[in-house]
Amino acid sequence: AQCLVSQAKEAALKTKWSADAKAPSKQVGTIKYRFSLSQ
């Protein structure tokens, strides 16, 4: 559903990462969000 895609994108853009001096300057990864619907 498009509403979940927009919610996941919004959450991903708000994600903050901690710096690691040993990590390469360019990093690539995947973020997975699991949504559960409840009433």
C-alpha positions as CSV (number, residue, x, y, z in Angstrom):
1,A,0.0,0.0,0.0
2,Q,1.3,3.4,-0.9
3,C,0.6,4.8,2.6
4,L,3.0,2.3,4.1
5,V,5.7,3.1,1.5
6,S,5.5,6.8,2.4
7,Q,5.6,6.0,6.2
8,A,8.6,3.7,5.7
9,K,10.4,6.4,3.6
10,E,9.7,9.1,6.2
11,A,11.0,6.8,9.0
12,A,14.1,6.0,6.9
13,L,14.9,9.7,6.4
14,K,14.7,10.3,10.1
15,T,17.1,7.4,10.9
16,K,20.4,8.6,12.6
17,W,23.6,6.6,12.5
18,S,26.6,6.7,14.8
19,A,29.9,7.5,13.2
20,D,32.6,4.8,13.1
21,A,36.1,5.9,12.3
22,K,37.0,2.4,11.1
23,A,34.1,2.3,8.5
24,P,34.6,3.2,4.9
25,S,33.5,6.7,3.8
26,K,30.8,5.3,1.5
27,Q,28.5,2.7,2.8
28,V,25.5,1.0,1.2
29,G,22.8,-1.0,3.0
30,T,19.1,-1.8,3.3
31,I,16.6,-0.8,6.0
32,K,13.6,-3.1,6.4
33,Y,10.5,-2.0,8.3
34,R,7.8,-4.4,9.5
35,F,4.4,-2.9,9.9
36,S,1.6,-4.5,12.0
37,L,-1.9,-3.4,11.9
38,S,-3.9,-3.4,15.2
39,Q,-7.1,-1.9,16.3
